[in-house]
């Protein structure tokens, strides 16, 4: 962590996980960074507000650009790339993990088969470009790619 970085929340790294914080990052006391064999990289001067959970498990990587701000009650999970100067309002979910569905077998059974065969749950990375604004109560699902300067309206569900 850099010289001006302030960590009031919790950070946990398990099984070769990696978390890197740039200079000037502020992590609110009620927020969590967790890496269970995944990687989290947070650029300089990012603000991580109250009740934000950023979780990279297994071989997932979460990369957050400089000066990105997360207000509160946000979940970022899986393999996610977030550009610089991105603004996240409250109550947002960004998820790259998905499920296997064929209509014949139970979803849990299909997911377990996928993990056994591939070593990780199914996922489709999420990409958010520089200078985006993600509005209140938005949900971004696996495979979403937002270009530079995108605005996601409040109450939006973005999927492919």
Helices and strands as residue ranges (DSSP letters): E 6-7, E 10-14, E 18-21, E 26-27, E 32-36, E 39-42, E 47-48, E 52-57, E 61-64, E 69-70, E 74-77, E 80-82, E 87-88, E 92-95, H 107-118, E 126-128, E 133-134, E 139-140, E 145-146, E 151-152, E 157-158
